[in-house]
Amino acid sequence: MSQNEDKVAGPRVTRGALLKSGVAVGLASVSGCTEIVRRVVPPPVPASVPASDANPRLLRLLNRAGFGPRPGDLEAAREMGPDGWLEEQLEPRNVDEGWEVSLRLGSLDTLDLDAQDARDFEMSNYPEVGQGQAAVELQQAALIRAVYSRRQLHEAMVHFWSDHFNISQRKSDCTWLKTVDDRLLRPHVLGKFRDLVAASAKSPAMLYYLDNAKNRKRDPDTGSGPNENYARELLELHTLGVHGGYSLKDIQEVARCLTGWSYHDGLHWQAGRFNFEADRHEAGSKRVLGKLIPAGGLDEGEEVLDIVCNHPSTARYVAWKLVRRFVSDRGSPALERRLAAVFTRTGGDLRAVTGELFRSEEFGDPRNRKLKRPFDFVAGALRATAANTDCRSSLRWLEDLGQLPFKWPMPDGYPERAAPWLSGLLPRWNFALSLVQGEIAGATVPLQELERGLRWDSSSPHARAAATARLLIGVAHPDLTSSLALGPCIRPNGLREALCLTLASPQFQGR
């Protein structure tokens, strides 16, 4: 089944209707086993909704260091407190992943295939690049993990670093090689930055995507020299940053050091694995960023990675990107300096840097608002409503919203800032409506259970409104609860509309 077949049409929300409801005001200011899964996995819903608002810092952690709380998450996190929750999440191996994830991932046939098997499967069944089963199931797995994994911080960092080392499934062999790349990156996102960069540099998907698999010594007959594509992006996007102090000569020298870095292709028994081809390597010493690299074959590339990962510009650039993703579009120079210092002092320990980021005062500052990107919005909506889903049909919505995983064509990854996403707010509202009205195939919201948890039958309109807001957002924001209390919460059958309007509200769209 193609992803285009999964979307179910239904009534749409108009901008005017939401504006009249009052909840959209201010939004632009926020800068095969599917049936088994549906039958076996019960929707987790609370027995009741908390009577008081959530701790703001804790709520921000769940929304930025993860994809938002599911019903019951805030109560559990309250017992640990913000610091306790963060410490637990920084050690994902100690967090039980939960059968909700493994059961859903178990229905994806291509997720654990090696590159050769995935390639054979795709080429035999899916002629269109980027639309095969391996490509779609990896997208589906990314959303499943975001929605159901208890290792929320780990998944948020996988999402961040997948953008940082972006690879588009749209480029031919990346259709299936990205599945292998995902397995290579995931273990290192809270480890050492040097290990993460090495995993990316040796990933067959990256070698293919940025053409280093074609990087070879100069041909004396044709005069063609080393391919510089990967070398340029390694310095500009992966390590030092565009203002990191490197020169064109440095790019050329890095490319020379990385000649021969390739992977086994075709019918080789190790197809899809890193391979150093010594006969394609350019001999002789090189000089990168002022440092002499003696002739040494494969070791030359390893020394390049040592140099760039330990460069001061890399510490500053990684800090700059982390702050803009998780704290503020405007950045925070003071926080960036502290993160860079931790990066340098620990030798690029991403667990230490990530911990410093989320413990910072700047992270907790309520003035530092962020607009949820489409992926975060969809995952958060599915989590907040306790949706029971295989996530397949939601991929079509992510495509319409502009953030289908692993489909950004350029090597810089999906935009971090709010501005590029502001034009896509109306489709978000339509997603919310389709979700709560049961119009997304393979996704159900447990309305009866939510009604009981919200005490819809026995409480006042204002109490219903406050409970709905706390369920989905964690806070009974006065403007939102007033709008809900005067609208859908008056009616006995108004829960669907209340859920939809809350998901469409600026309080839910922001984080």
Residue pairs with C-beta under 8 A, 6 or more apart in sequence:
1 392
2 131
2 136
3 131
3 136
3 392
3 395
3 396
3 399
4 396
6 392
6 393
6 395
6 396
6 441
6 442
7 393
7 396
7 397
7 440
7 441
8 393
8 434
8 439
8 440
8 441
9 439
10 433
10 434
10 437
10 439
11 433
11 437
12 430
12 433
13 426
13 429
13 430
13 432
13 433
13 500
13 504
15 24
15 426
18 24
18 429
18 501
18 504
19 25
21 483
21 487
21 501
22 479
22 482
22 483
22 487
23 480
23 483
23 484
23 501
23 502
23 504
23 505
23 506
24 429
24 504
24 505
24 506
25 479
25 506
26 506
27 425
27 505
27 506
27 509
28 422
28 425
29 506
30 369
30 370
30 371
30 418
30 506
30 509
30 510
31 329
31 330
31 369
31 370
31 371
31 417
31 418
31 419
32 107
32 109
33 106
33 107
33 390
34 107
34 390
34 392
34 442
36 107
37 103
37 104
37 107
37 388
37 390
38 388
38 390
38 442
38 444
40 103
41 100
41 103
41 104
41 388
42 388
43 386
43 387
43 388
43 444
43 445
43 446
43 449
44 70
44 71
44 72
44 100
44 386
45 71
45 72
45 386
45 446
45 449
45 450
45 452
45 453
46 71
46 72
46 75
46 453
46 471
47 453
48 453
48 455
49 453
49 454
49 455
49 467
49 470
49 471
50 74
50 75
50 470
53 470
53 474
53 475
53 476
54 74
54 78
54 470
54 474
54 475
55 78
55 81
55 82
56 364
56 366
56 475
57 82
57 364
58 74
58 77
58 78
58 81
58 82
58 85
59 69
59 74
59 474
59 475
60 363
60 364
60 511
61 77
61 82
61 85
61 86
61 358
62 68
62 69
62 73
62 74
62 77
62 85
62 152
62 474
63 69
63 372
63 380
63 511
64 156
64 326
64 358
64 363
64 370
64 511
65 86
65 89
65 152
65 153
65 156
65 326
65 358
66 89
66 152
66 153
66 155
66 156
67 146
67 147
67 152
67 155
67 156
67 376
67 379
67 380
67 383
68 376
68 379
68 380
68 383
68 384
68 511
69 77
69 383
69 384
69 474
70 383
70 384
70 386
71 384
71 386
71 450
71 453
71 471
74 474
77 85
80 88
83 359
86 153
86 355
86 358
86 359
88 94
88 95
89 95
89 151
89 152
89 153
89 154
90 153
90 190
90 351
90 354
90 355
92 151
92 153
92 154
92 190
95 150
95 151
95 154
96 150
97 149
97 150
97 151
98 148
98 149
98 150
100 148
101 144
101 145
101 148
101 149
101 150
104 144
104 148
104 390
104 391
105 111
105 141
105 144
105 145
107 390
108 137
108 140
108 141
109 133
109 137
110 118
110 121
110 133
110 134
110 137
110 138
110 176
110 179
111 137
111 138
111 141
111 179
113 121
113 134
113 176
113 179
114 180
114 271
114 272
115 176
115 177
115 179
115 180
115 204
115 271
115 272
115 273
116 271
116 272
118 134
118 176
118 177
118 179
118 180
118 272
119 173
119 176
119 177
119 271
119 272
121 132
121 133
121 134
121 176
122 132
122 133
122 134
122 135
122 175
122 176
125 132
125 133
126 132
126 133
126 175
129 169
129 170
129 171
129 172
129 175
130 168
130 169
130 170
130 174
130 175
130 407
132 175
132 176
134 175
134 176
134 179
135 169
135 175
135 176
135 178
135 179
135 406
136 392
136 395
137 179
138 169
138 178
138 179
138 182
138 405
138 406
139 395
139 398
139 404
139 405
139 406
139 407
140 390
140 391
140 392
140 395
141 182
142 159
142 162
142 182
142 405
142 406
143 375
143 378
143 379
143 382
143 391
143 394
143 395
143 398
143 405
144 390
144 391
145 155
145 158
146 155
146 159
146 375
146 379
147 379
147 382
147 383
147 387
147 389
147 391
149 155
153 190
153 354
154 189
154 190
157 189
157 190
157 350
157 354
158 185
158 186
158 189
159 375
160 189
160 322
160 325
160 326
161 185
161 189
161 196
162 182
162 185
162 405
162 406
162 413
163 408
163 413
163 414
163 416
164 237
164 238
164 321
164 413
165 185
165 196
165 200
165 206
165 238
166 408
166 410
166 411
166 412
166 413
166 414
167 174
167 177
167 178
167 181
167 203
167 205
167 206
167 209
167 406
167 411
168 174
168 209
168 406
168 407
168 408
168 409
168 410
169 175
169 178
169 406
169 407
170 407
170 409
171 208
171 209
172 208
173 204
173 205
173 208
174 205
174 208
174 209
177 203
177 204
177 205
177 208
177 272
178 205
178 406
180 203
180 204
180 205
180 272
181 200
181 203
181 204
181 205
181 206
184 199
184 200
184 202
184 203
185 196
185 199
185 200
185 203
187 199
188 195
188 196
188 199
188 350
189 196
189 350
190 350
190 351
190 354
191 349
191 350
191 351
192 347
192 348
192 349
192 350
193 309
193 314
193 318
193 343
193 348
193 349
193 350
194 305
194 306
194 309
194 310
194 347
194 348
196 350
197 234
197 238
197 239
197 305
197 308
197 309
198 302
198 305
200 206
200 238
201 230
201 234
201 258
201 261
201 301
201 305
202 261
202 274
203 274
204 213
204 263
204 272
204 273
204 274
206 212
206 230
207 213
207 230
207 261
207 262
207 263
207 274
208 263
209 411
210 229
210 230
210 233
210 411
211 227
211 229
211 230
212 227
212 229
212 230
212 231
212 258
212 261
212 262
213 261
213 262
213 263
213 265
214 227
215 226
215 227
215 230
215 255
215 258
215 259
215 260
215 261
215 262
215 280
216 226
216 227
216 259
216 260
216 277
216 280
216 281
216 282
217 225
217 226
217 256
217 259
217 260
217 280
217 281
217 282
217 283
218 224
218 225
218 226
218 282
219 225
226 252
226 255
226 256
226 258
226 259
226 282
227 255
228 251
228 252
228 255
230 255
230 258
231 251
231 252
231 254
231 255
231 258
232 251
233 411
234 254
234 304
234 308
235 244
235 246
235 250
235 251
235 254
235 308
236 242
236 244
237 411
237 412
238 308
239 308
239 309
239 311
239 313
239 314
239 317
240 246
240 308
240 311
240 313
240 314
240 317
241 313
241 314
241 316
241 317
241 320
243 313
244 311
244 313
244 314
244 317
245 289
245 313
246 289
250 288
250 289
253 286
253 287
253 288
253 293
254 288
254 304
254 308
256 282
256 286
257 286
257 288
257 293
257 300
257 301
257 303
257 304
258 300
258 301
258 304
259 280
259 281
259 282
260 276
260 277
260 278
260 279
260 280
260 281
260 297
260 298
261 274
261 276
261 298
261 301
262 274
262 275
262 276
262 277
262 280
263 272
263 273
263 274
263 275
264 270
264 271
264 272
264 273
264 275
265 271
276 297
276 298
278 297
278 298
281 297
281 298
281 300
283 295
284 295
285 292
285 293
285 294
285 295
286 292
286 293
286 300
287 293
288 304
288 307
288 308
289 307
289 308
289 311
291 307
293 300
293 303
293 304
294 300
296 303
308 314
309 348
310 347
310 348
312 340
312 344
314 343
314 348
315 339
315 340
315 341
315 343
315 344
315 348
316 336
316 340
318 339
318 340
318 343
318 353
319 335
319 336
319 337
319 338
319 339
319 340
319 343
319 353
320 331
320 336
321 416
322 339
322 353
322 354
322 357
323 331
323 332
323 335
323 336
323 339
323 357
323 362
324 331
324 416
324 417
325 416
326 357
326 358
326 363
326 370
327 335
327 357
327 360
327 362
327 363
327 368
327 370
328 362
328 368
328 369
328 370
329 370
329 416
329 417
329 418
329 419
332 362
332 368
334 362
335 357
335 360
335 362
335 363
338 356
338 360
339 353
339 356
339 357
342 349
342 352
342 353
342 356
343 349
343 353
346 352
346 353
357 363
362 368
369 510
369 511
370 418
370 510
370 511
371 418
371 421
371 422
371 509
371 510
371 511
372 380
372 509
372 510
372 511
373 403
373 414
373 415
373 421
374 398
374 401
374 402
374 403
374 421
374 424
374 428
375 398
375 403
375 405
375 414
376 511
377 401
377 428
377 431
377 509
378 394
378 397
378 398
378 401
378 431
380 508
380 511
381 387
381 431
381 432
381 435
381 503
381 508
382 389
382 391
382 394
382 435
382 443
384 471
384 472
384 473
384 503
384 508
385 435
385 436
385 445
385 450
385 472
385 499
385 503
386 445
386 446
386 449
386 450
387 435
387 443
387 444
387 445
388 443
388 444
388 446
389 440
389 442
389 443
389 444
390 442
390 443
391 442
391 443
392 441
392 442
393 440
393 441
393 442
393 443
394 431
394 440
394 443
395 404
397 427
397 431
397 434
397 440
398 404
398 405
399 407
400 427
401 424
401 427
401 428
401 431
402 421
402 424
403 414
408 414
415 421
425 509
428 504
428 509
429 500
429 503
429 504
431 440
432 499
432 500
432 503
432 504
433 439
433 500
434 440
435 443
435 445
435 503
436 445
436 447
436 496
436 499
436 500
436 503
437 496
437 500
438 444
438 445
445 499
447 495
447 496
450 471
450 495
450 499
451 457
451 495
453 467
453 471
454 464
454 467
454 468
454 471
454 495
455 463
455 464
455 467
456 464
456 492
456 495
457 492
459 467
461 484
461 485
461 486
461 489
461 490
462 481
462 485
462 489
464 484
464 485
464 489
464 498
465 476
465 480
465 481
465 482
465 483
465 484
465 485
465 489
465 498
466 476
466 481
467 476
468 484
468 489
468 495
468 498
468 499
468 502
469 475
469 476
469 477
469 480
469 481
469 484
469 502
469 507
470 476
472 499
472 502
472 503
472 508
473 480
473 502
473 505
473 507
473 508
475 507
477 505
477 507
480 502
480 505
480 507
483 501
484 498
484 501
484 502
487 494
487 497
487 498
487 501
488 494
488 495
488 496
488 497
488 498
488 501
489 498
491 497
502 508
